[in-house]
Structures are given as structure tokens and as C-alpha cells.
């Protein structure tokens, strides 16, 4: 009998949802940082232990959570960023699904503590899906979220996780991507009581790039779209910084794509970036790029995947073509190696011609005087003889070992092959010693070599067959 359809319990539903939202410790850090940014925090501190498996703590100075809303914050599909279905058409916040804290609380020991201005601090704890009562606590303004023993109640999922060092590196990437998109916010990462990253607040993106990339930031060039793009249809606009063609990486992990200040996966944009670089980018190499897209909220759908790393653009072809044209226009101002005719690729936009280097320093007047003075000089033998040089003739002549030219008309007798066997070849008794047939082949010589222990019998001494040979075996 087939199994009947039944309604799943809340715990099973919670674990299924947690499997989509909480994939790894780095995903937990991403969700919590986005909550802090939506709370208008100006300083975010991330503390992890053992790659985030033992502890993940996010501390911010945002506006905090109201006391009555703290129990709701850890429930599924509870959020302050959406009120009805129509709000999904235009999303202006990083988080909106209301699943992050509930999913994290299913697979860890979660503590949410928050304090708003004018009130005391309050906290609530969720122990692997079981919510406790709210309690008062002393803390500064803002929110502190602690996640301990991640995936402890799901050993199967824990066994599929990466090493703590790998997760720690991924968490650094998450913080860097959000730090680039929010230069007005300071970020700090502490891993196993060591400060790994400390990025202060900056006034503009150029200063933030210098804080993160160091000296590499000074070698980046600002993206500049062509002037005719301002008259093209669409309100999308690309800005940012790209590296020159001589600064590349073996992986595309230093290509950061921001859509309305939201970090998204850069993979779908790599092909357009390569087309913008044209032939200046070697095969298998990737540039360093920080590319920001400003687009109306109604033309981008961020509700594609629970991780919110993938988006869907309404006019994707137009957006990608704008990116390609902007990169190509920016690189036109970068001079590269001269061509054979002396021109330099990339200087077309400067309306400037580059002439080849003068091949000779002799003036035309001196050249004419030199030609007149050479009229009384007898030409040399090599100047008169315009035939093929001797060395070229000798190169096509075949010489023998004695150094003389080989006469191709006279055929060369090919010597008869001689046996290299150590066993002397003897003529069978009764046969003429003078050879009457060609020399033995290599196979025949091999046969004689292996038959050295056999008794030599002349064909003249062999007995004739008097009867048929019975080839059938005995029954």
C-alpha cells in the first residue's frame, strides 16, 4: 500500500529550511552582517572560534530590537522589512525573508541580545530549536548575536563541512565583500583571539579599496562609461574600478559585483568582463575589479535563492552590454606595446597619431651628395653578380664522405644484407654452395638461429610419402 500524505511537524520543517539557509559558518556570518547593516550600524565586530563551528558572535551599534519584538525575531517568517506581497516587487534592504535567525537557531545554541535607546537590554536563547523565555541583560546600545556549537545536533551535516581554516578564509571573503559595498561602516574580524581584519570607516570607495587591497588599489583605474551611453535607453549605471591588463589573477575571486550595494555572485558577469578586455587578457587569467551597478529596484529580483547571492535582472542583456562597453572605453586610455606600424592600441580615444620611429638619421641632402660621390667607385664582383649566392647553391648539393659531389645519375649498388648471427650458416648437404636465391630475410635468419640444435637434413635425402597422413586423432 502506498504511503499516505501527511503534514510535517514544525521541527522537521525547520530543519529543512535550515538546510537551505545555513549551509556553512560563512553563510551564518553573511546573514547576521546583513541584519546589522539593515539596522544602520556604523561599526560591526565579528568574533569566531574554530572557523565558526564553536563560536560566531556579531556585535553592532545599530538601532537595536524592541523588547516585544525579540521573541518574534527568532520565529520563522517574521521580519520588519516586509509588510505585504507587493513589497517584494521593490526590495531596498539586504534581508527580507525572515528565516535567518529561526534557521540558525535550529542547528545551534543561539542567543540574541539587543537594546534600543531609552530602554534596558533584553536577550533570548534558542537551544537547537527550543525557544526559551526573554531575560534582561546589561549591554550598550545595539545588538549582539551569539551562535555556539553550530551543527552539533546534525552530525551528518557537520561531517560534510570544510576544515576550520577553509571556513575562516571564506568568512574573510564575506566581510571584505560587504566592507567594499559599505565604506561608511567599520568592520573588524577576530579569529581565535587574533585580529585578522580591521577596516575603519572611510569617506569614499577609493579609500576603502586602499584599506583592503593595499598598494594594489593605486594601480586600479576608475571605470568610465562612453558618453553615448548617457543617451541609451535604461536607467542602469555602472561604476567602480578595474585593473590594467598586466595585473591579473589565476582565479576570479577578486572580482566583486555589487548591485544596489548588495554583494552578489560574480560568475555570470565574467564573460562580459572578458569581452570588455578583448585580447588584452590572457586565457585563464582574471582581472581585479570592483564593479557597482545602480539599477531601479523594480528591475532586479533578489528573491531567487534563500542565500540571496543570485539575482535576476529584467534587462540582463542591456546591463551586460553596458558593462562591456564601459570596460572597453576605460581601457582605451591605457597605452600598451607599439604595433609594427608604430601605432599604440588604446590611444584612439585621444585623437592622437603616433608615427613610427625614424629609421635613419641621414638627411635627404646628405644622402644625395653621398650618391654622387659613389658614381666613380667601381662596383664589386658581388654587386655585379645577381645570381644565387654560392652558399645557397652549396646548401642544395649532396656530398659524399670524401667531400665530392654525389653523381645522382649513377645508381648506387645496394649491398646484399649480411647475417649478424653468431652461429655460422652452413649449406645443407647435397646442395650447391653458390647462392641461387636472394639473401635470407630477417625472419628466415631468425628461424635458422633458433634451429641451431636441430639435425641438418638435405631435401634430397628426405623420404617420399607413400600413404596419406591420418590427421585425425585416435578415438
KOLZAKE-816281 format. One line per 10 residues: number of its first residue (from 0); for each residue x, y, z of C-alpha. Coordinates in nm, 4 decimals. Layout:
% KOLZAKE-816281
NUM> X,Y,Z | ...
% end
This chain:
% KOLZAKE-816281
0> 0.0000,0.0000,0.0000 | 0.1347,0.3451,-0.0919 | 0.2316,0.5849,0.1875 | -0.0329,0.8414,0.2762 | 0.0380,1.2171,0.2570 | 0.0830,1.3714,0.5992 | 0.1653,1.7132,0.7387 | 0.5232,1.7538,0.8606 | 0.5819,1.8743,1.2137 | 0.7396,2.2148,1.2862
10> 1.0767,2.0686,1.3857 | 1.1161,1.8819,1.0570 | 1.0058,2.1862,0.8601 | 1.2584,2.3968,1.0499 | 1.5452,2.1594,0.9723 | 1.4540,2.1519,0.6028 | 1.4510,2.5335,0.5913 | 1.7793,2.5480,0.7833 | 1.9395,2.3243,0.5230 | 1.8754,2.5891,0.2571
20> 1.9689,2.8997,0.4567 | 2.2500,2.7728,0.6821 | 2.4902,2.5916,0.4530 | 2.8170,2.6709,0.6347 | 2.9544,2.9078,0.9012 | 3.0335,3.1732,0.6389 | 2.6646,3.1823,0.5440 | 2.5723,3.2457,0.9081 | 2.8146,3.5399,0.9204 | 2.6668,3.6787,0.5986
30> 2.3076,3.6676,0.7272 | 2.3974,3.8307,1.0582 | 2.6077,4.1056,0.8972 | 2.3191,4.1909,0.6637 | 2.0882,4.2271,0.9639 | 2.3376,4.4658,1.1235 | 2.3653,4.6736,0.8065 | 1.9864,4.6956,0.7794 | 1.9887,4.8287,1.1370 | 2.2106,5.1203,1.0204
40> 2.5119,5.0060,1.2195 | 2.8333,5.2063,1.1739 | 3.0647,4.9523,1.3399 | 3.0408,4.5715,1.3150 | 3.2702,4.3329,1.5031 | 3.2794,3.9622,1.4131 | 3.4372,3.7095,1.6511 | 3.4818,3.3436,1.5524 | 3.6440,3.0367,1.7058 | 3.7485,2.7221,1.5229
50> 3.6378,2.8566,1.1872 | 3.2946,2.9469,1.3267 | 3.1978,2.5960,1.4340 | 3.2500,2.6681,1.8058 | 3.1510,3.0347,1.8152 | 3.0232,3.3112,1.5897 | 2.9453,3.6427,1.7584 | 2.8277,3.9589,1.5793 | 2.8326,4.2848,1.7734 | 2.6953,4.6079,1.6193
60> 2.5888,4.9554,1.7270 | 2.2673,4.9674,1.5234 | 1.9277,5.0896,1.6395 | 1.8552,4.7573,1.8124 | 1.5397,4.5464,1.8522 | 1.2383,4.6393,2.0588 | 1.1778,4.4246,2.3670 | 0.8449,4.2925,2.2383 | 0.9958,4.2044,1.9003 | 1.2845,3.9974,2.0345
70> 1.0771,3.6731,2.0729 | 0.9378,3.7234,1.7217 | 1.2862,3.7738,1.5733 | 1.3688,3.4043,1.6205 | 1.0414,3.2791,1.4675 | 1.0128,3.1681,1.1074 | 0.8891,3.4230,0.8504 | 0.8934,3.7099,1.0994 | 1.0514,4.0308,0.9693 | 1.0238,4.4088,0.9950
80> 1.1322,4.4646,0.6324 | 0.8175,4.3472,0.4526 | 0.4527,4.4098,0.5250 | 0.2725,4.2569,0.2238 | 0.3303,4.0753,-0.1026 | 0.3649,4.3918,-0.3126 | 0.6815,4.4862,-0.1188 | 0.8630,4.2030,-0.2949 | 0.8481,4.3982,-0.6200 | 1.0901,4.6586,-0.4881
90> 1.3292,4.5476,-0.2144 | 1.5637,4.8051,-0.0619 | 1.7046,4.6020,0.2296 | 1.9612,4.3228,0.2360 | 1.7400,4.0863,0.4350 | 1.3685,4.0343,0.3892 | 1.2822,3.6625,0.4149 | 1.2603,3.6387,0.7965 | 1.4258,3.2955,0.8047 | 1.7853,3.3596,0.9113
100> 1.7607,3.3588,1.2926 | 1.4989,3.0820,1.3017 | 1.7108,2.8568,1.0777 | 2.0300,2.9291,1.2737 | 1.8512,2.8510,1.6000 | 1.7551,2.5041,1.4710 | 2.1181,2.3909,1.4350 | 2.2978,2.5809,1.7123 | 2.2764,2.7440,2.0527 | 2.1572,3.0919,1.9545
110> 2.1449,3.3958,2.1815 | 2.0005,3.7287,2.0676 | 2.0611,4.0321,2.2920 | 1.9571,4.3830,2.1986 | 1.8976,4.7259,2.3470 | 1.7307,5.0302,2.1960 | 1.7747,5.3867,2.3110 | 1.5880,5.4646,2.6329 | 1.5371,5.1010,2.7414 | 1.7309,4.8235,2.9126
120> 1.8869,4.5329,2.7316 | 1.6979,4.2069,2.6770 | 1.8029,3.8662,2.5479 | 1.6548,3.5359,2.4388 | 1.8128,3.1947,2.3832 | 1.7171,2.9264,2.1314 | 1.8740,2.5874,2.2084 | 1.8667,2.3769,1.8916 | 1.5091,2.4713,1.8042 | 1.3742,2.5169,2.1566
130> 1.2977,2.8810,2.2418 | 1.3402,2.9993,2.5996 | 1.1843,3.2977,2.7729 | 1.3161,3.6519,2.7403 | 1.5546,3.7853,3.0062 | 1.7032,4.1222,3.0938 | 2.0731,4.1867,3.0449 | 2.3156,4.4746,3.0697 | 2.4707,4.5878,2.7395 | 2.5368,4.9017,2.5327
140> 2.3034,5.0225,2.2589 | 2.2907,4.7877,1.9640 | 2.2590,4.4132,1.9100 | 2.4807,4.1165,1.9940 | 2.4095,3.7743,1.8431 | 2.5998,3.4659,1.9580 | 2.5990,3.1303,1.7757 | 2.7637,2.8364,1.9536 | 2.8152,2.4689,1.8632 | 2.6996,2.5030,1.5032
150> 2.5648,2.1749,1.3529 | 2.6195,1.9888,1.6811 | 2.2739,1.8287,1.6627 | 2.3199,1.7331,1.2955 | 2.6359,1.5167,1.2795 | 2.5670,1.4191,0.9183 | 2.5849,1.7803,0.8028 | 2.8847,1.8514,1.0239 | 3.0765,1.5682,0.8585 | 3.0372,1.7364,0.5185
160> 3.1804,2.0698,0.6310 | 3.5212,2.2005,0.5279 | 3.8223,2.2472,0.7530 | 3.8093,2.5361,1.0043 | 4.0895,2.7140,0.8164 | 3.8901,2.6984,0.4927 | 3.5793,2.8353,0.6622 | 3.7833,3.1103,0.8245 | 3.9123,3.2208,0.4832 | 3.5577,3.2167,0.3444
170> 3.4381,3.4341,0.6329 | 3.7121,3.6854,0.5467 | 3.5802,3.6963,0.1878 | 3.2269,3.7616,0.3132 | 3.3384,4.0507,0.5344 | 3.5574,4.2004,0.2592 | 3.2730,4.1973,0.0063 | 3.0399,4.3770,0.2490 | 3.3148,4.6184,0.3532 | 3.3651,4.7204,-0.0112
180> 2.9937,4.7845,-0.0602 | 2.9591,4.9812,0.2674 | 3.2563,5.2128,0.3015 | 3.0787,5.4201,0.5694 | 3.0797,5.1183,0.8072 | 3.3801,4.9917,1.0013 | 3.4461,4.6151,1.0126 | 3.6606,4.4090,1.2479 | 3.7249,4.0322,1.2471 | 3.8733,3.8441,1.5424
190> 3.9571,3.4765,1.4900 | 4.0749,3.2656,1.7849 | 4.1613,3.5816,1.9826 | 4.3661,3.7260,1.6929 | 4.2639,4.0323,1.4936 | 4.2548,3.9240,1.1287 | 4.0856,4.2258,0.9719 | 4.0314,4.5796,1.0972 | 3.8867,4.8193,0.8402 | 3.7940,5.1670,0.9671
200> 3.5177,5.3818,0.8248 | 3.6108,5.5729,0.5080 | 3.4640,5.8639,0.3183 | 3.4684,5.7104,-0.0291 | 3.5221,5.3827,-0.2131 | 3.8778,5.4711,-0.3202 | 3.9930,5.4961,0.0433 | 3.8133,5.1734,0.1305 | 3.9842,4.9888,-0.1559 | 4.3221,5.1126,-0.0341
210> 4.2437,4.9843,0.3188 | 4.1553,4.6387,0.1843 | 4.3777,4.5883,-0.1216 | 4.6745,4.7935,-0.0065 | 4.9167,4.9076,-0.2783 | 4.7199,4.7267,-0.5489 | 4.4461,4.9878,-0.5164 | 4.6753,5.2596,-0.6549 | 4.7175,5.0596,-0.9776 | 4.3435,5.0332,-1.0446
220> 4.1770,5.2675,-1.2924 | 3.8316,5.4161,-1.2489 | 3.5597,5.2790,-1.4742 | 3.4369,5.5318,-1.7298 | 3.1371,5.4628,-1.9498 | 3.1285,5.6047,-2.3051 | 2.9441,5.9345,-2.3481 | 2.6855,5.7869,-2.5847 | 2.5638,5.5541,-2.3049 | 2.4006,5.8515,-2.1347
230> 2.1538,5.8684,-2.4243 | 2.0921,5.4907,-2.4356 | 1.7610,5.3543,-2.3006 | 1.7582,5.2355,-1.9409 | 1.8467,5.3902,-1.6064 | 2.1119,5.1380,-1.5041 | 2.4612,5.2761,-1.4444 | 2.7971,5.1019,-1.3878 | 3.0792,5.2466,-1.1775 | 3.3838,5.1134,-0.9982
240> 3.7490,5.0282,-1.0568 | 3.9315,4.7757,-1.2754 | 4.2938,4.6668,-1.3099 | 4.5105,4.7187,-1.6151 | 4.5674,4.4136,-1.8392 | 4.9108,4.3484,-1.6859 | 4.7602,4.2903,-1.3388 | 4.5703,3.9622,-1.3408 | 4.4926,3.6668,-1.1155 | 4.4572,3.2949,-1.1791
250> 4.1121,3.2932,-1.0180 | 3.8190,3.5284,-1.0373 | 3.7851,3.5624,-0.6595 | 3.8952,3.9287,-0.6684 | 3.6095,4.0347,-0.8959 | 3.3462,4.1990,-0.6749 | 2.9990,4.2722,-0.8170 | 2.7631,4.4995,-0.6250 | 2.4012,4.5544,-0.7298 | 2.2425,4.8402,-0.5358
260> 2.5181,4.7908,-0.2728 | 2.4317,4.4204,-0.2433 | 2.7246,4.1772,-0.2998 | 2.6244,3.9082,-0.5493 | 2.7985,3.6189,-0.7221 | 3.0388,3.7433,-0.9916 | 3.0295,3.4321,-1.2110 | 2.7535,3.5461,-1.4513 | 2.9473,3.8673,-1.5234 | 3.2880,3.7155,-1.6022
270> 3.2148,3.6640,-1.9714 | 3.1152,4.0278,-2.0234 | 3.4244,4.1417,-1.8360 | 3.6460,3.9295,-2.0608 | 3.4764,4.0686,-2.3717 | 3.5453,4.4178,-2.2441 | 3.9158,4.3396,-2.2093 | 3.9103,4.1818,-2.5584 | 4.2500,4.0304,-2.6481 | 4.4354,4.2120,-2.3740
280> 4.3502,3.9460,-2.1171 | 4.5340,3.6140,-2.1408 | 4.3378,3.2915,-2.1462 | 4.2664,3.1622,-1.7961 | 4.3515,3.4948,-1.6267 | 4.1132,3.7269,-1.4416 | 4.1437,4.0960,-1.3562 | 4.0928,4.2701,-1.0248 | 3.7638,4.4562,-1.0418 | 3.5151,4.6255,-0.8118
290> 3.2042,4.6934,-1.0186 | 2.8913,4.8569,-0.8779 | 2.5577,4.8622,-1.0595 | 2.2891,5.1160,-0.9766 | 1.9562,4.9966,-1.1105 | 1.5916,5.0642,-1.0224 | 1.4728,4.8238,-0.7531 | 1.1843,4.7128,-0.9724 | 1.4214,4.5826,-1.2418 | 1.6099,4.3353,-1.0212
300> 1.4701,4.0296,-0.8429 | 1.6726,3.9241,-0.5386 | 1.4156,3.6663,-0.4233 | 1.5722,3.3886,-0.6322 | 1.7596,3.1802,-0.3749 | 1.7493,3.1710,0.0076 | 2.1169,3.2719,0.0227 | 2.0381,3.5881,-0.1840 | 2.3679,3.5534,-0.3715 | 2.1898,3.5125,-0.7042
310> 1.9727,3.7774,-0.8661 | 1.7614,3.8036,-1.1793 | 1.7807,4.1170,-1.3951 | 1.4865,4.2341,-1.6027 | 1.7082,4.3597,-1.8889 | 2.0174,4.1469,-1.8346 | 2.1423,4.1744,-2.1950 | 2.1356,4.5540,-2.1770 | 2.3124,4.5611,-1.8406 | 2.5878,4.3266,-1.9584
320> 2.6415,4.5225,-2.2797 | 2.6768,4.8438,-2.0819 | 2.9414,4.6763,-1.8652 | 3.1304,4.5533,-2.1688 | 3.1292,4.8963,-2.3340 | 3.2373,5.0706,-2.0128 | 3.5383,4.8400,-1.9672 | 3.6423,4.8730,-2.3324 | 3.6121,5.2521,-2.3184 | 3.8183,5.2674,-1.9970
330> 4.0969,5.0503,-2.1361 | 4.1242,5.2669,-2.4494 | 4.3068,5.5182,-2.2344 | 4.5695,5.2630,-2.1294 | 4.8737,5.2546,-2.3583 | 5.0155,4.9135,-2.4432 | 5.3120,4.7958,-2.6555 | 5.3513,4.9603,-3.0016 | 5.2454,4.7705,-3.3115 | 5.4655,4.7132,-3.6194
340> 5.3485,5.0385,-3.7789 | 5.4301,5.2351,-3.4645 | 5.0693,5.2756,-3.3500 | 4.9626,5.2058,-2.9943 | 4.6414,5.0216,-2.9165 | 4.4207,5.2232,-2.6852 | 4.5103,5.5759,-2.7993 | 4.2233,5.6082,-3.0480 | 4.0072,5.7940,-2.7972 | 4.2812,6.0547,-2.7517
350> 4.2650,6.1523,-3.1239 | 4.6407,6.1416,-3.1443 | 4.8526,5.9722,-3.4102 | 5.1780,5.8041,-3.3205 | 5.4333,5.7909,-3.6067 | 5.6936,5.5179,-3.6379 | 6.0462,5.5884,-3.5187 | 6.2674,5.7386,-3.7946 | 6.4747,5.4555,-3.9334 | 6.7757,5.6736,-4.0377
360> 6.9342,5.9914,-3.9053 | 7.0839,6.0848,-4.2510 | 6.9183,6.3875,-4.4090 | 6.7964,6.3874,-4.7695 | 7.0633,6.6432,-4.8767 | 7.3493,6.4373,-4.7386 | 7.2010,6.1260,-4.8986 | 7.2079,6.2942,-5.2450 | 7.5702,6.4045,-5.2029 | 7.6690,6.0536,-5.0993
370> 7.5037,5.9081,-5.4116 | 7.7005,6.1462,-5.6427 | 8.0324,6.0624,-5.4783 | 7.9739,5.6917,-5.5270 | 7.9425,5.7198,-5.9059 | 8.3235,5.6955,-5.9579 | 8.3549,5.3815,-5.7482 | 8.3761,5.0547,-5.9402 | 8.1128,4.8049,-5.8398 | 8.2435,4.4914,-5.6726
380> 8.2094,4.1437,-5.8128 | 7.9338,4.0596,-5.5697 | 7.7381,4.3663,-5.6754 | 7.7557,4.2651,-6.0459 | 7.6669,3.9039,-5.9888 | 7.2968,3.8973,-5.9142 | 7.2747,3.5196,-5.9358 | 7.2109,3.2845,-5.6480 | 7.4878,3.3065,-5.3831 | 7.7379,3.0241,-5.3617
390> 7.6375,2.9317,-5.0110 | 7.2789,2.8839,-5.1286 | 7.3922,2.6536,-5.4098 | 7.6119,2.4524,-5.1745 | 7.3225,2.4098,-4.9357 | 7.1308,2.2144,-5.2002 | 7.4229,1.9926,-5.3078 | 7.4657,1.6448,-5.1640 | 7.8245,1.5497,-5.0808 | 7.9731,1.2104,-5.0100
400> 8.2094,1.1211,-4.7293 | 8.5115,1.2233,-4.9400 | 8.3728,1.5750,-4.9851 | 8.2958,1.5445,-5.3556 | 7.9563,1.5963,-5.5159 | 7.7416,1.2876,-5.5462 | 7.6535,1.1947,-5.9048 | 7.2814,1.1358,-5.8983 | 7.2757,0.9863,-6.2489 | 7.4875,0.6855,-6.1493
410> 7.2867,0.4338,-5.9488 | 7.4375,0.3170,-5.6263 | 7.4550,-0.0591,-5.5805 | 7.2779,-0.1649,-5.2709 | 7.4860,-0.4179,-5.0789 | 7.3325,-0.7506,-5.0018 | 7.2243,-0.7867,-4.6415 | 7.4637,-0.9877,-4.4295 | 7.3637,-1.2007,-4.1364 | 7.4687,-1.0776,-3.7940
420> 7.4113,-1.4134,-3.6283 | 7.6942,-1.5506,-3.4149 | 7.6235,-1.9025,-3.5492 | 7.7817,-1.9683,-3.8898 | 7.5349,-2.0570,-4.1626 | 7.6196,-2.3876,-4.3356 | 7.4909,-2.5147,-4.6668 | 7.2767,-2.8245,-4.6294 | 7.4386,-3.1482,-4.7555 | 7.3890,-3.2163,-5.1269
430> 7.3108,-2.8515,-5.2244 | 7.5224,-2.6165,-5.4321 | 7.7236,-2.3687,-5.2275 | 7.6731,-2.0928,-5.4834 | 7.3641,-1.8914,-5.3925 | 7.0840,-1.9183,-5.6398 | 6.8253,-1.7163,-5.4423 | 6.8197,-1.3764,-5.2727 | 6.9656,-1.3322,-4.9299 | 6.7663,-1.4584,-4.6330
440> 6.5248,-1.2207,-4.4761 | 6.5463,-1.1271,-4.1113 | 6.2649,-1.3708,-4.0288 | 6.4425,-1.6535,-4.2078 | 6.7673,-1.5770,-4.0323 | 6.5839,-1.5805,-3.7023 | 6.4430,-1.9218,-3.7865 | 6.7902,-2.0586,-3.8579 | 6.9207,-1.9084,-3.5385 | 6.6644,-2.0878,-3.3220
450> 6.7138,-2.4144,-3.5104 | 7.0867,-2.4458,-3.4276 | 7.0400,-2.7650,-3.2221 | 6.8335,-2.9440,-3.4888 | 6.9882,-3.2005,-3.7266 | 7.0501,-3.0677,-4.0758 | 6.8849,-3.2843,-4.3416 | 6.9135,-3.2275,-4.7129 | 6.5887,-3.2209,-4.9117 | 6.7440,-3.4830,-5.1447
460> 6.7653,-3.7295,-4.8526 | 6.4036,-3.6902,-4.7395 | 6.1794,-3.9937,-4.7903 | 5.8765,-3.9577,-5.0097 | 5.5303,-4.0073,-4.8613 | 5.3881,-4.3469,-4.9567 | 5.0477,-4.3024,-4.7986 | 4.8214,-4.0327,-4.6703 | 4.8794,-3.8987,-4.3282 | 4.5896,-3.9500,-4.0937
470> 4.5311,-3.6158,-3.9311 | 4.2510,-3.7493,-3.7160 | 4.3358,-3.8359,-3.3612 | 4.2695,-4.1707,-3.2083 | 3.9223,-4.2152,-3.0742
% end
